[in-house]
Amino acid sequence: MSKRELIEPNPGDKRYARRDDEGRFTEMVDVGKSSAQDQKRQAKSDAGKGQGDRGDRRH
């Protein structure tokens, strides 16, 4: 699984994106929405570096 990368297609519009093996975008989510959902939920699994949307993050 690829890591999420932070992209900014337009000024002020930051998004997390994942790419497939050929470099095409497979998943894209707004940073604000992603952060809000992370704060609302307590995940059961621990996520590795670059995989913050897949489980808990270490702080």
N, C-alpha and C positions, 0 to 999 in steps of 0.2 A: 504494500500500500504506500502511496506517495505521501509526502509531507504536505501540510497546508502551507501555502505561501501567501503573503500579504501583497495585494496588488491595489493600485489606485488608478482605475481607468479614466476618471475625471477628477479634477481637484475637489477634495472634500468627500469623495465617495470611495471609502476603503472597503475592501472585501477580502475574505479568505477564499482561496481557490485551490483545487486539486487538479492535477493533470494525469493523463494516462501515459502509457509507455511511449506513445508517439507524440507527446507534448500537447495534446488537445485537452481543453478544459472538460472535466467530468462532473464537477460539483463546485458551486459558488454560493457563498452566503455573506450577507452584510455583517460587518464587524459588530455594529450595535446590537443587532438581533441575536447574534451568536453569544455575545457577552451577557445579555439579559437572560437568555435561556440557561447559560452556565450557572448563573446565580440562583435561579429558581429550583434547580434540580440537584440532588445528591446522587452521583453515579456510584455504581457498585464496583467498577473495575478501575485499575490504575492505567493511565495512558502514558505512552512514551513521548519523547521530545518531538514536537511538531504534530502531535496527534491530540491536541487539547479538546477537540470535539468528540473524541471517542471514549472519554471516561474522565476520572478525576485528574486534576493537575496538582503537582506538588508545589507548595508555596514556601 
